[in-house]
């Protein structure tokens, strides 16, 4: 039995111990020195993540020097002191901060974090909202497959304020990426979308 096979949600460990685990199956996160192990996302979850990334990457191709970098599902060190290292679904880092990305992880809080709500919805809606705000993540996008909405939160005075709740009829924009406009109908109502999560 390997070390990772003995571990379970609720195990206490340091950030150094967590990072030393290396690659693992599923989604492993550290929050205040407590390990959380989550299953890999459902087919609908994976579809929404891919199809939200595609127009962002297409937008980047319009530039000789892209204004940001997009990363999917990478360990992200929010706070070494507080032992916080989640693995967001999508991470966007503005070009002037590209240095925070190493070969294996993001070494500081990103500029935009996207989470697609799944089985542990309260963790994304409450706990991660708190820790991303405390870390100084400028925008937090919450994609809800049940209601086909994206809630855009922006950081103001250390707390998130809701900028918009977008549906399939809307386009997603952000002041951090001028000119980006994603028609959400092309994602939520895509003909190739698999059955939705219950």
ROSE-153952 format. One record per residue: residue number from 1; x, z, y of N, C-alpha, C in turn. Coordinates in steps of 0.1 Angstrom, whole numbers. Layout:
<pts>
<pt nr="NUM" n_x="X" n_z="Z" n_y="Y" ca_x="X" ca_z="Z" ca_y="Y" c_x="X" c_z="Z" c_y="Y"/>
...
</pts>
This chain:
<pts>
<pt nr="1" n_x="9" n_z="0" n_y="-12" ca_x="0" ca_z="0" ca_y="0" c_x="9" c_z="0" c_y="12"/>
<pt nr="2" n_x="6" n_z="-9" n_y="22" ca_x="14" ca_z="-10" ca_y="34" c_x="10" c_z="0" c_y="44"/>
<pt nr="3" n_x="18" n_z="2" n_y="54" ca_x="14" ca_z="12" ca_y="65" c_x="1" c_z="8" c_y="71"/>
<pt nr="4" n_x="-1" n_z="-5" n_y="74" ca_x="-14" ca_z="-8" ca_y="81" c_x="-26" c_z="-6" c_y="72"/>
<pt nr="5" n_x="-24" n_z="-7" n_y="59" ca_x="-36" ca_z="-5" ca_y="50" c_x="-40" c_z="10" c_y="50"/>
<pt nr="6" n_x="-32" n_z="19" n_y="54" ca_x="-35" ca_z="33" ca_y="54" c_x="-42" c_z="37" c_y="67"/>
<pt nr="7" n_x="-41" n_z="28" n_y="77" ca_x="-46" ca_z="32" ca_y="91" c_x="-61" c_z="28" c_y="92"/>
<pt nr="8" n_x="-67" n_z="36" n_y="100" ca_x="-82" ca_z="34" ca_y="102" c_x="-85" c_z="37" c_y="117"/>
<pt nr="9" n_x="-97" n_z="33" n_y="121" ca_x="-101" ca_z="37" ca_y="135" c_x="-101" c_z="52" c_y="136"/>
<pt nr="10" n_x="-96" n_z="56" n_y="147" ca_x="-95" ca_z="71" ca_y="150" c_x="-81" c_z="76" c_y="148"/>
<pt nr="11" n_x="-72" n_z="69" n_y="141" ca_x="-58" ca_z="73" ca_y="140" c_x="-52" c_z="75" c_y="153"/>
<pt nr="12" n_x="-45" n_z="86" n_y="155" ca_x="-37" ca_z="88" ca_y="167" c_x="-23" c_z="83" c_y="166"/>
<pt nr="13" n_x="-18" n_z="76" n_y="176" ca_x="-5" ca_z="71" ca_y="176" c_x="0" c_z="68" c_y="190"/>
<pt nr="14" n_x="13" n_z="67" n_y="191" ca_x="19" ca_z="64" ca_y="204" c_x="18" c_z="49" c_y="206"/>
<pt nr="15" n_x="20" n_z="44" n_y="219" ca_x="21" ca_z="30" ca_y="222" c_x="32" c_z="24" c_y="214"/>
<pt nr="16" n_x="44" n_z="30" n_y="213" ca_x="55" ca_z="24" ca_y="206" c_x="52" c_z="23" c_y="191"/>
<pt nr="17" n_x="45" n_z="32" n_y="185" ca_x="41" ca_z="31" ca_y="171" c_x="31" c_z="20" c_y="170"/>
<pt nr="18" n_x="22" n_z="18" n_y="179" ca_x="12" ca_z="8" ca_y="178" c_x="18" c_z="-6" c_y="179"/>
<pt nr="19" n_x="27" n_z="-8" n_y="189" ca_x="34" ca_z="-21" ca_y="191" c_x="43" c_z="-24" c_y="179"/>
<pt nr="20" n_x="48" n_z="-14" n_y="172" ca_x="57" ca_z="-16" ca_y="161" c_x="49" c_z="-21" c_y="148"/>
<pt nr="21" n_x="36" n_z="-20" n_y="149" ca_x="28" ca_z="-25" ca_y="137" c_x="29" c_z="-40" c_y="136"/>
<pt nr="22" n_x="32" n_z="-47" n_y="147" ca_x="33" ca_z="-62" ca_y="146" c_x="20" c_z="-69" c_y="144"/>
<pt nr="23" n_x="20" n_z="-80" n_y="137" ca_x="8" ca_z="-88" ca_y="135" c_x="-1" c_z="-80" c_y="125"/>
<pt nr="24" n_x="-14" n_z="-80" n_y="128" ca_x="-24" ca_z="-74" ca_y="119" c_x="-36" c_z="-83" c_y="117"/>
<pt nr="25" n_x="-44" n_z="-80" n_y="107" ca_x="-56" ca_z="-87" ca_y="104" c_x="-67" c_z="-81" c_y="114"/>
<pt nr="26" n_x="-76" n_z="-89" n_y="119" ca_x="-86" ca_z="-85" ca_y="128" c_x="-81" c_z="-81" c_y="141"/>
<pt nr="27" n_x="-88" n_z="-73" n_y="148" ca_x="-85" ca_z="-70" ca_y="162" c_x="-82" c_z="-55" c_y="163"/>
<pt nr="28" n_x="-70" n_z="-52" n_y="167" ca_x="-65" ca_z="-38" ca_y="167" c_x="-62" c_z="-35" c_y="182"/>
<pt nr="29" n_x="-67" n_z="-23" n_y="186" ca_x="-65" ca_z="-19" ca_y="200" c_x="-61" c_z="-4" c_y="201"/>
<pt nr="30" n_x="-54" n_z="0" n_y="211" ca_x="-51" ca_z="14" ca_y="213" c_x="-57" c_z="18" c_y="226"/>
<pt nr="31" n_x="-64" n_z="29" n_y="226" ca_x="-71" ca_z="34" ca_y="238" c_x="-68" c_z="49" c_y="239"/>
<pt nr="32" n_x="-61" n_z="53" n_y="249" ca_x="-57" ca_z="67" ca_y="251" c_x="-50" c_z="73" c_y="238"/>
<pt nr="33" n_x="-42" n_z="65" n_y="232" ca_x="-35" ca_z="69" ca_y="220" c_x="-43" c_z="70" c_y="207"/>
<pt nr="34" n_x="-55" n_z="64" n_y="207" ca_x="-64" ca_z="63" ca_y="196" c_x="-66" c_z="49" c_y="191"/>
<pt nr="35" n_x="-64" n_z="46" n_y="178" ca_x="-65" ca_z="33" ca_y="173" c_x="-79" c_z="29" c_y="170"/>
<pt nr="36" n_x="-82" n_z="16" n_y="174" ca_x="-96" ca_z="10" ca_y="171" c_x="-93" c_z="-3" c_y="164"/>
<pt nr="37" n_x="-100" n_z="-4" n_y="152" ca_x="-98" ca_z="-16" ca_y="144" c_x="-112" c_z="-23" c_y="143"/>
<pt nr="38" n_x="-113" n_z="-35" n_y="148" ca_x="-125" ca_z="-43" ca_y="148" c_x="-124" c_z="-55" c_y="139"/>
<pt nr="39" n_x="-135" n_z="-60" n_y="134" ca_x="-135" ca_z="-72" ca_y="126" c_x="-133" c_z="-84" c_y="135"/>
<pt nr="40" n_x="-128" n_z="-95" n_y="129" ca_x="-127" ca_z="-107" ca_y="136" c_x="-141" c_z="-112" c_y="140"/>
<pt nr="41" n_x="-142" n_z="-118" n_y="152" ca_x="-155" ca_z="-123" ca_y="157" c_x="-162" c_z="-132" c_y="148"/>
<pt nr="42" n_x="-176" n_z="-132" n_y="149" ca_x="-184" ca_z="-141" ca_y="141" c_x="-182" c_z="-156" c_y="145"/>
<pt nr="43" n_x="-187" n_z="-166" n_y="138" ca_x="-186" ca_z="-180" ca_y="142" c_x="-191" c_z="-182" c_y="156"/>
<pt nr="44" n_x="-202" n_z="-176" n_y="160" ca_x="-208" ca_z="-178" ca_y="173" c_x="-198" c_z="-172" c_y="184"/>
<pt nr="45" n_x="-193" n_z="-161" n_y="181" ca_x="-183" ca_z="-154" ca_y="190" c_x="-171" c_z="-164" c_y="192"/>
<pt nr="46" n_x="-166" n_z="-169" n_y="181" ca_x="-154" ca_z="-178" ca_y="182" c_x="-158" c_z="-191" c_y="189"/>
<pt nr="47" n_x="-170" n_z="-196" n_y="187" ca_x="-174" ca_z="-208" ca_y="193" c_x="-174" c_z="-206" c_y="209"/>
<pt nr="48" n_x="-181" n_z="-195" n_y="213" ca_x="-182" ca_z="-193" ca_y="227" c_x="-168" c_z="-191" c_y="234"/>
<pt nr="49" n_x="-159" n_z="-184" n_y="227" ca_x="-146" ca_z="-182" ca_y="232" c_x="-139" c_z="-196" c_y="234"/>
<pt nr="50" n_x="-139" n_z="-204" n_y="224" ca_x="-133" ca_z="-217" ca_y="225" c_x="-139" c_z="-226" c_y="236"/>
<pt nr="51" n_x="-152" n_z="-226" n_y="236" ca_x="-158" ca_z="-235" ca_y="246" c_x="-158" c_z="-230" c_y="260"/>
<pt nr="52" n_x="-156" n_z="-217" n_y="262" ca_x="-153" ca_z="-212" ca_y="276" c_x="-139" c_z="-216" c_y="280"/>
<pt nr="53" n_x="-130" n_z="-215" n_y="271" ca_x="-116" ca_z="-218" ca_y="274" c_x="-114" c_z="-233" c_y="277"/>
<pt nr="54" n_x="-121" n_z="-242" n_y="271" ca_x="-119" ca_z="-256" ca_y="273" c_x="-120" c_z="-261" c_y="287"/>
<pt nr="55" n_x="-130" n_z="-258" n_y="294" ca_x="-131" ca_z="-263" ca_y="308" c_x="-121" c_z="-256" c_y="317"/>
<pt nr="56" n_x="-117" n_z="-244" n_y="314" ca_x="-107" ca_z="-237" ca_y="322" c_x="-93" c_z="-244" c_y="320"/>
<pt nr="57" n_x="-90" n_z="-248" n_y="307" ca_x="-78" ca_z="-255" ca_y="305" c_x="-78" c_z="-269" c_y="311"/>
<pt nr="58" n_x="-90" n_z="-276" n_y="311" ca_x="-91" ca_z="-289" ca_y="317" c_x="-89" c_z="-288" c_y="332"/>
<pt nr="59" n_x="-94" n_z="-277" n_y="338" ca_x="-91" ca_z="-274" ca_y="352" c_x="-76" c_z="-273" c_y="355"/>
<pt nr="60" n_x="-69" n_z="-266" n_y="347" ca_x="-55" ca_z="-264" ca_y="348" c_x="-48" c_z="-278" c_y="348"/>
<pt nr="61" n_x="-53" n_z="-287" n_y="340" ca_x="-46" ca_z="-300" ca_y="339" c_x="-47" c_z="-308" c_y="352"/>
<pt nr="62" n_x="-55" n_z="-304" n_y="361" ca_x="-56" ca_z="-312" ca_y="374" c_x="-45" c_z="-309" c_y="383"/>
<pt nr="63" n_x="-36" n_z="-299" n_y="379" ca_x="-25" ca_z="-295" ca_y="388" c_x="-12" c_z="-299" c_y="382"/>
<pt nr="64" n_x="-2" n_z="-302" n_y="390" ca_x="12" ca_z="-304" ca_y="385" c_x="17" c_z="-291" c_y="381"/>
<pt nr="65" n_x="14" n_z="-280" n_y="388" ca_x="18" ca_z="-267" ca_y="385" c_x="5" c_z="-258" c_y="384"/>
<pt nr="66" n_x="0" n_z="-256" n_y="371" ca_x="-13" ca_z="-249" ca_y="370" c_x="-13" c_z="-235" c_y="377"/>
<pt nr="67" n_x="-24" n_z="-232" n_y="383" ca_x="-25" ca_z="-219" ca_y="391" c_x="-25" c_z="-207" c_y="383"/>
<pt nr="68" n_x="-27" n_z="-208" n_y="370" ca_x="-28" ca_z="-196" ca_y="362" c_x="-25" c_z="-200" c_y="347"/>
<pt nr="69" n_x="-24" n_z="-190" n_y="339" ca_x="-22" ca_z="-192" ca_y="325" c_x="-34" c_z="-185" c_y="317"/>
<pt nr="70" n_x="-38" n_z="-192" n_y="307" ca_x="-49" ca_z="-187" ca_y="298" c_x="-44" c_z="-183" c_y="285"/>
<pt nr="71" n_x="-48" n_z="-172" n_y="280" ca_x="-43" ca_z="-167" ca_y="267" c_x="-55" c_z="-161" c_y="259"/>
<pt nr="72" n_x="-56" n_z="-163" n_y="246" ca_x="-67" ca_z="-158" ca_y="238" c_x="-61" c_z="-147" c_y="229"/>
<pt nr="73" n_x="-69" n_z="-136" n_y="228" ca_x="-67" ca_z="-125" ca_y="219" c_x="-52" c_z="-121" c_y="217"/>
<pt nr="74" n_x="-47" n_z="-116" n_y="228" ca_x="-33" ca_z="-111" ca_y="227" c_x="-33" c_z="-96" c_y="232"/>
<pt nr="75" n_x="-25" n_z="-88" n_y="225" ca_x="-23" ca_z="-74" ca_y="229" c_x="-19" c_z="-73" c_y="243"/>
<pt nr="76" n_x="-25" n_z="-65" n_y="251" ca_x="-23" ca_z="-64" ca_y="266" c_x="-21" c_z="-49" c_y="269"/>
<pt nr="77" n_x="-9" n_z="-46" n_y="275" ca_x="-6" ca_z="-33" ca_y="278" c_x="-11" c_z="-30" c_y="292"/>
<pt nr="78" n_x="-22" n_z="-22" n_y="293" ca_x="-28" ca_z="-18" ca_y="305" c_x="-21" c_z="-7" c_y="312"/>
<pt nr="79" n_x="-17" n_z="3" n_y="303" ca_x="-10" ca_z="15" ca_y="308" c_x="-2" c_z="21" c_y="297"/>
<pt nr="80" n_x="12" n_z="20" n_y="299" ca_x="20" ca_z="27" ca_y="289" c_x="18" c_z="42" c_y="290"/>
<pt nr="81" n_x="16" n_z="48" n_y="302" ca_x="15" ca_z="62" ca_y="303" c_x="2" c_z="67" c_y="296"/>
<pt nr="82" n_x="-9" n_z="60" n_y="297" ca_x="-22" ca_z="64" ca_y="291" c_x="-23" c_z="58" c_y="277"/>
<pt nr="83" n_x="-13" n_z="51" n_y="272" ca_x="-13" ca_z="46" ca_y="258" c_x="-26" c_z="37" c_y="256"/>
<pt nr="84" n_x="-27" n_z="27" n_y="265" ca_x="-38" ca_z="18" ca_y="265" c_x="-33" c_z="4" c_y="263"/>
<pt nr="85" n_x="-38" n_z="-3" n_y="252" ca_x="-34" ca_z="-16" ca_y="248" c_x="-45" c_z="-23" c_y="241"/>
<pt nr="86" n_x="-55" n_z="-29" n_y="248" ca_x="-66" ca_z="-36" ca_y="242" c_x="-61" c_z="-50" c_y="238"/>
<pt nr="87" n_x="-70" n_z="-58" n_y="232" ca_x="-68" ca_z="-72" ca_y="229" c_x="-80" c_z="-80" c_y="234"/>
<pt nr="88" n_x="-80" n_z="-83" n_y="246" ca_x="-92" ca_z="-90" ca_y="252" c_x="-94" c_z="-104" c_y="245"/>
<pt nr="89" n_x="-106" n_z="-108" n_y="245" ca_x="-109" ca_z="-122" ca_y="240" c_x="-102" c_z="-133" c_y="248"/>
<pt nr="90" n_x="-103" n_z="-132" n_y="261" ca_x="-96" ca_z="-142" ca_y="269" c_x="-89" c_z="-135" c_y="281"/>
<pt nr="91" n_x="-77" n_z="-139" n_y="284" ca_x="-69" ca_z="-133" ca_y="295" c_x="-65" c_z="-145" c_y="304"/>
<pt nr="92" n_x="-66" n_z="-142" n_y="317" ca_x="-62" ca_z="-152" ca_y="327" c_x="-52" c_z="-145" c_y="336"/>
<pt nr="93" n_x="-40" n_z="-151" n_y="338" ca_x="-30" ca_z="-145" ca_y="346" c_x="-26" c_z="-155" c_y="357"/>
<pt nr="94" n_x="-27" n_z="-152" n_y="369" ca_x="-23" ca_z="-161" ca_y="380" c_x="-8" c_z="-164" c_y="380"/>
<pt nr="95" n_x="-5" n_z="-176" n_y="384" ca_x="8" ca_z="-182" ca_y="382" c_x="19" c_z="-173" c_y="388"/>
<pt nr="96" n_x="17" n_z="-166" n_y="399" ca_x="28" ca_z="-158" ca_y="404" c_x="30" c_z="-145" c_y="396"/>
<pt nr="97" n_x="22" n_z="-143" n_y="386" ca_x="24" ca_z="-131" ca_y="377" c_x="27" c_z="-135" c_y="363"/>
<pt nr="98" n_x="31" n_z="-148" n_y="360" ca_x="33" ca_z="-153" ca_y="347" c_x="44" c_z="-145" c_y="340"/>
<pt nr="99" n_x="53" n_z="-138" n_y="347" ca_x="64" ca_z="-131" ca_y="341" c_x="59" c_z="-119" c_y="333"/>
<pt nr="100" n_x="46" n_z="-115" n_y="334" ca_x="42" ca_z="-104" ca_y="326" c_x="38" c_z="-108" c_y="312"/>
<pt nr="101" n_x="39" n_z="-121" n_y="308" ca_x="36" ca_z="-125" ca_y="295" c_x="49" c_z="-127" c_y="287"/>
<pt nr="102" n_x="50" n_z="-119" n_y="276" ca_x="62" ca_z="-121" ca_y="267" c_x="58" c_z="-130" c_y="255"/>
<pt nr="103" n_x="66" n_z="-131" n_y="246" ca_x="63" ca_z="-139" ca_y="234" c_x="52" c_z="-134" c_y="226"/>
<pt nr="104" n_x="51" n_z="-120" n_y="226" ca_x="41" ca_z="-114" ca_y="216" c_x="30" c_z="-106" c_y="223"/>
<pt nr="105" n_x="31" n_z="-104" n_y="236" ca_x="20" ca_z="-96" ca_y="243" c_x="21" c_z="-98" c_y="258"/>
<pt nr="106" n_x="10" n_z="-93" n_y="264" ca_x="10" ca_z="-92" ca_y="279" c_x="14" c_z="-78" c_y="283"/>
<pt nr="107" n_x="24" n_z="-78" n_y="292" ca_x="31" ca_z="-65" ca_y="295" c_x="25" c_z="-57" c_y="306"/>
<pt nr="108" n_x="14" n_z="-62" n_y="312" ca_x="8" ca_z="-55" ca_y="324" c_x="-6" c_z="-60" c_y="325"/>
<pt nr="109" n_x="-14" n_z="-54" n_y="334" ca_x="-28" ca_z="-58" ca_y="335" c_x="-29" c_z="-72" c_y="340"/>
<pt nr="110" n_x="-38" n_z="-80" n_y="333" ca_x="-40" ca_z="-94" ca_y="338" c_x="-49" c_z="-94" c_y="351"/>
<pt nr="111" n_x="-51" n_z="-107" n_y="356" ca_x="-60" ca_z="-108" ca_y="367" c_x="-74" c_z="-110" c_y="364"/>
<pt nr="112" n_x="-77" n_z="-117" n_y="353" ca_x="-91" ca_z="-118" ca_y="348" c_x="-91" c_z="-115" c_y="333"/>
<pt nr="113" n_x="-101" n_z="-107" n_y="329" ca_x="-103" ca_z="-105" ca_y="314" c_x="-117" c_z="-109" c_y="311"/>
<pt nr="114" n_x="-119" n_z="-115" n_y="299" ca_x="-132" ca_z="-119" ca_y="294" c_x="-134" c_z="-112" c_y="281"/>
<pt nr="115" n_x="-145" n_z="-106" n_y="279" ca_x="-149" ca_z="-100" ca_y="266" c_x="-163" c_z="-107" c_y="262"/>
<pt nr="116" n_x="-164" n_z="-111" n_y="250" ca_x="-176" ca_z="-116" ca_y="244" c_x="-183" c_z="-105" c_y="236"/>
<pt nr="117" n_x="-194" n_z="-100" n_y="241" ca_x="-201" ca_z="-89" ca_y="234" c_x="-204" c_z="-91" c_y="220"/>
<pt nr="118" n_x="-200" n_z="-82" n_y="211" ca_x="-203" ca_z="-83" ca_y="197" c_x="-209" c_z="-70" c_y="192"/>
<pt nr="119" n_x="-205" n_z="-66" n_y="180" ca_x="-211" ca_z="-54" ca_y="174" c_x="-210" c_z="-41" c_y="182"/>
<pt nr="120" n_x="-198" n_z="-39" n_y="187" ca_x="-196" ca_z="-26" ca_y="195" c_x="-198" c_z="-29" c_y="210"/>
<pt nr="121" n_x="-211" n_z="-32" n_y="214" ca_x="-214" ca_z="-37" ca_y="227" c_x="-210" c_z="-26" c_y="238"/>
<pt nr="122" n_x="-213" n_z="-13" n_y="234" ca_x="-211" ca_z="-2" ca_y="244" c_x="-196" c_z="-1" c_y="248"/>
<pt nr="123" n_x="-188" n_z="-4" n_y="238" ca_x="-173" ca_z="-3" ca_y="241" c_x="-169" c_z="-13" c_y="252"/>
<pt nr="124" n_x="-175" n_z="-26" n_y="251" ca_x="-172" ca_z="-36" ca_y="262" c_x="-179" c_z="-33" c_y="275"/>
<pt nr="125" n_x="-191" n_z="-28" n_y="274" ca_x="-200" ca_z="-26" ca_y="286" c_x="-196" c_z="-13" c_y="293"/>
<pt nr="126" n_x="-191" n_z="-3" n_y="287" ca_x="-188" ca_z="10" ca_y="293" c_x="-174" c_z="13" c_y="293"/>
<pt nr="127" n_x="-168" n_z="15" n_y="281" ca_x="-154" ca_z="19" ca_y="281" c_x="-144" c_z="9" c_y="286"/>
<pt nr="128" n_x="-146" n_z="-3" n_y="282" ca_x="-136" ca_z="-13" ca_y="287" c_x="-138" c_z="-16" c_y="302"/>
<pt nr="129" n_x="-150" n_z="-15" n_y="306" ca_x="-152" ca_z="-17" ca_y="321" c_x="-145" c_z="-6" c_y="328"/>
<pt nr="130" n_x="-144" n_z="6" n_y="323" ca_x="-137" ca_z="17" ca_y="329" c_x="-122" c_z="15" c_y="329"/>
<pt nr="131" n_x="-116" n_z="12" n_y="317" ca_x="-102" ca_z="11" ca_y="316" c_x="-96" c_z="-2" c_y="323"/>
<pt nr="132" n_x="-104" n_z="-13" n_y="323" ca_x="-99" ca_z="-24" ca_y="331" c_x="-99" c_z="-22" c_y="346"/>
<pt nr="133" n_x="-110" n_z="-15" n_y="351" ca_x="-110" ca_z="-11" ca_y="365" c_x="-99" c_z="-2" c_y="368"/>
<pt nr="134" n_x="-96" n_z="8" n_y="360" ca_x="-85" ca_z="18" ca_y="363" c_x="-72" c_z="11" c_y="363"/>
<pt nr="135" n_x="-70" n_z="0" n_y="355" ca_x="-58" ca_z="-7" ca_y="354" c_x="-56" c_z="-17" c_y="365"/>
<pt nr="136" n_x="-67" n_z="-20" n_y="373" ca_x="-66" ca_z="-29" ca_y="384" c_x="-68" c_z="-44" c_y="381"/>
<pt nr="137" n_x="-75" n_z="-46" n_y="369" ca_x="-79" ca_z="-60" ca_y="366" c_x="-89" c_z="-65" c_y="376"/>
<pt nr="138" n_x="-85" n_z="-76" n_y="383" ca_x="-93" ca_z="-81" ca_y="395" c_x="-107" c_z="-85" c_y="391"/>
<pt nr="139" n_x="-109" n_z="-92" n_y="380" ca_x="-122" ca_z="-96" ca_y="375" c_x="-124" c_z="-93" c_y="361"/>
<pt nr="140" n_x="-136" n_z="-89" n_y="357" ca_x="-140" ca_z="-87" ca_y="343" c_x="-153" c_z="-95" c_y="341"/>
<pt nr="141" n_x="-152" n_z="-104" n_y="331" ca_x="-164" ca_z="-113" ca_y="328" c_x="-169" c_z="-108" c_y="314"/>
<pt nr="142" n_x="-182" n_z="-105" n_y="314" ca_x="-189" ca_z="-101" ca_y="301" c_x="-198" c_z="-112" c_y="297"/>
<pt nr="143" n_x="-195" n_z="-118" n_y="286" ca_x="-203" ca_z="-129" ca_y="280" c_x="-212" c_z="-123" c_y="269"/>
<pt nr="144" n_x="-225" n_z="-125" n_y="271" ca_x="-235" ca_z="-119" ca_y="262" c_x="-242" c_z="-130" c_y="253"/>
<pt nr="145" n_x="-238" n_z="-131" n_y="241" ca_x="-244" ca_z="-142" ca_y="232" c_x="-259" c_z="-140" c_y="230"/>
<pt nr="146" n_x="-264" n_z="-127" n_y="231" ca_x="-278" ca_z="-125" ca_y="228" c_x="-287" c_z="-130" c_y="239"/>
<pt nr="147" n_x="-283" n_z="-128" n_y="252" ca_x="-291" ca_z="-133" ca_y="263" c_x="-286" c_z="-146" c_y="269"/>
<pt nr="148" n_x="-275" n_z="-151" n_y="264" ca_x="-268" ca_z="-163" ca_y="270" c_x="-266" c_z="-161" c_y="285"/>
<pt nr="149" n_x="-259" n_z="-150" n_y="288" ca_x="-255" ca_z="-148" ca_y="302" c_x="-240" c_z="-144" c_y="303"/>
<pt nr="150" n_x="-235" n_z="-146" n_y="315" ca_x="-221" ca_z="-140" ca_y="318" c_x="-223" c_z="-132" c_y="330"/>
<pt nr="151" n_x="-219" n_z="-119" n_y="329" ca_x="-219" ca_z="-110" ca_y="341" c_x="-205" c_z="-110" c_y="347"/>
<pt nr="152" n_x="-204" n_z="-114" n_y="360" ca_x="-191" ca_z="-114" ca_y="366" c_x="-190" c_z="-101" c_y="375"/>
<pt nr="153" n_x="-179" n_z="-93" n_y="371" ca_x="-176" ca_z="-81" ca_y="379" c_x="-163" c_z="-83" c_y="386"/>
<pt nr="154" n_x="-163" n_z="-79" n_y="399" ca_x="-150" ca_z="-79" ca_y="406" c_x="-147" c_z="-65" c_y="412"/>
<pt nr="155" n_x="-134" n_z="-63" n_y="412" ca_x="-129" ca_z="-50" ca_y="416" c_x="-129" c_z="-48" c_y="431"/>
<pt nr="156" n_x="-136" n_z="-37" n_y="435" ca_x="-136" ca_z="-33" ca_y="449" c_x="-134" c_z="-18" c_y="450"/>
<pt nr="157" n_x="-124" n_z="-14" n_y="457" ca_x="-121" ca_z="0" ca_y="459" c_x="-120" c_z="7" c_y="446"/>
<pt nr="158" n_x="-113" n_z="1" n_y="436" ca_x="-111" ca_z="8" ca_y="423" c_x="-122" c_z="8" c_y="414"/>
<pt nr="159" n_x="-133" n_z="1" n_y="417" ca_x="-145" ca_z="1" ca_y="407" c_x="-151" c_z="-13" c_y="407"/>
<pt nr="160" n_x="-157" n_z="-16" n_y="396" ca_x="-163" ca_z="-30" ca_y="395" c_x="-177" c_z="-30" c_y="402"/>
<pt nr="161" n_x="-179" n_z="-42" n_y="409" ca_x="-191" ca_z="-45" ca_y="415" c_x="-196" c_z="-58" c_y="409"/>
<pt nr="162" n_x="-209" n_z="-58" n_y="406" ca_x="-215" ca_z="-70" ca_y="400" c_x="-216" c_z="-81" c_y="410"/>
<pt nr="163" n_x="-209" n_z="-93" n_y="408" ca_x="-210" ca_z="-104" ca_y="417" c_x="-221" c_z="-113" c_y="413"/>
<pt nr="164" n_x="-224" n_z="-115" n_y="401" ca_x="-234" ca_z="-124" ca_y="396" c_x="-237" c_z="-122" c_y="381"/>
<pt nr="165" n_x="-249" n_z="-125" n_y="377" ca_x="-253" ca_z="-126" ca_y="363" c_x="-257" c_z="-141" c_y="361"/>
<pt nr="166" n_x="-249" n_z="-148" n_y="354" ca_x="-252" ca_z="-163" ca_y="353" c_x="-258" c_z="-166" c_y="339"/>
<pt nr="167" n_x="-267" n_z="-176" n_y="340" ca_x="-274" ca_z="-181" ca_y="328" c_x="-270" c_z="-195" c_y="325"/>
<pt nr="168" n_x="-276" n_z="-202" n_y="316" ca_x="-273" ca_z="-216" ca_y="312" c_x="-276" c_z="-225" c_y="324"/>
<pt nr="169" n_x="-284" n_z="-221" n_y="333" ca_x="-287" ca_z="-230" ca_y="345" c_x="-277" c_z="-229" c_y="356"/>
<pt nr="170" n_x="-267" n_z="-220" n_y="354" ca_x="-257" ca_z="-218" ca_y="365" c_x="-244" c_z="-224" c_y="361"/>
<pt nr="171" n_x="-235" n_z="-224" n_y="372" ca_x="-221" ca_z="-227" ca_y="370" c_x="-212" c_z="-215" c_y="373"/>
<pt nr="172" n_x="-202" n_z="-213" n_y="365" ca_x="-193" ca_z="-202" ca_y="367" c_x="-182" c_z="-206" c_y="377"/>
<pt nr="173" n_x="-180" n_z="-198" n_y="387" ca_x="-169" ca_z="-200" ca_y="396" c_x="-163" c_z="-187" c_y="399"/>
<pt nr="174" n_x="-151" n_z="-187" n_y="404" ca_x="-143" ca_z="-175" ca_y="408" c_x="-134" c_z="-178" c_y="420"/>
<pt nr="175" n_x="-134" n_z="-169" n_y="430" ca_x="-125" ca_z="-171" ca_y="441" c_x="-110" c_z="-171" c_y="437"/>
<pt nr="176" n_x="-107" n_z="-166" n_y="426" ca_x="-93" ca_z="-166" ca_y="421" c_x="-88" c_z="-179" c_y="417"/>
<pt nr="177" n_x="-98" n_z="-188" n_y="413" ca_x="-94" ca_z="-202" ca_y="409" c_x="-103" c_z="-212" c_y="416"/>
<pt nr="178" n_x="-99" n_z="-215" n_y="429" ca_x="-107" ca_z="-224" ca_y="437" c_x="-109" c_z="-237" c_y="431"/>
<pt nr="179" n_x="-121" n_z="-242" n_y="431" ca_x="-124" ca_z="-255" ca_y="425" c_x="-129" c_z="-255" c_y="411"/>
<pt nr="180" n_x="-127" n_z="-244" n_y="404" ca_x="-132" ca_z="-243" ca_y="390" c_x="-147" c_z="-241" c_y="391"/>
<pt nr="181" n_x="-154" n_z="-249" n_y="383" ca_x="-169" ca_z="-248" ca_y="382" c_x="-173" c_z="-252" c_y="368"/>
<pt nr="182" n_x="-178" n_z="-242" n_y="360" ca_x="-181" ca_z="-244" ca_y="346" c_x="-196" c_z="-244" c_y="344"/>
<pt nr="183" n_x="-202" n_z="-256" n_y="341" ca_x="-217" ca_z="-255" ca_y="339" c_x="-220" c_z="-248" c_y="325"/>
<pt nr="184" n_x="-226" n_z="-237" n_y="326" ca_x="-228" ca_z="-229" ca_y="314" c_x="-237" c_z="-235" c_y="304"/>
<pt nr="185" n_x="-246" n_z="-244" n_y="308" ca_x="-254" ca_z="-251" ca_y="299" c_x="-246" c_z="-258" c_y="288"/>
<pt nr="186" n_x="-234" n_z="-263" n_y="292" ca_x="-226" ca_z="-271" ca_y="282" c_x="-220" c_z="-261" c_y="272"/>
<pt nr="187" n_x="-221" n_z="-248" n_y="274" ca_x="-216" ca_z="-239" ca_y="264" c_x="-227" c_z="-233" c_y="256"/>
<pt nr="188" n_x="-237" n_z="-226" n_y="264" ca_x="-247" ca_z="-219" ca_y="257" c_x="-257" c_z="-228" c_y="249"/>
<pt nr="189" n_x="-259" n_z="-241" n_y="254" ca_x="-268" ca_z="-250" ca_y="248" c_x="-262" c_z="-261" c_y="241"/>
<pt nr="190" n_x="-249" n_z="-260" n_y="237" ca_x="-242" ca_z="-270" ca_y="230" c_x="-248" c_z="-273" c_y="217"/>
<pt nr="191" n_x="-249" n_z="-285" n_y="213" ca_x="-255" ca_z="-289" ca_y="200" c_x="-247" c_z="-284" c_y="188"/>
<pt nr="192" n_x="-234" n_z="-282" n_y="190" ca_x="-226" ca_z="-277" ca_y="179" c_x="-225" c_z="-262" c_y="177"/>
<pt nr="193" n_x="-232" n_z="-255" n_y="186" ca_x="-232" ca_z="-240" ca_y="185" c_x="-237" c_z="-235" c_y="172"/>
<pt nr="194" n_x="-230" n_z="-226" n_y="165" ca_x="-235" ca_z="-221" ca_y="153" c_x="-247" c_z="-211" c_y="155"/>
<pt nr="195" n_x="-253" n_z="-206" n_y="144" ca_x="-263" ca_z="-196" ca_y="146" c_x="-258" c_z="-184" c_y="154"/>
<pt nr="196" n_x="-267" n_z="-178" n_y="162" ca_x="-263" ca_z="-167" ca_y="171" c_x="-262" c_z="-154" c_y="163"/>
<pt nr="197" n_x="-254" n_z="-145" n_y="169" ca_x="-254" ca_z="-132" ca_y="163" c_x="-267" c_z="-125" c_y="165"/>
<pt nr="198" n_x="-270" n_z="-116" n_y="155" ca_x="-283" ca_z="-108" ca_y="156" c_x="-281" c_z="-97" c_y="166"/>
</pts>
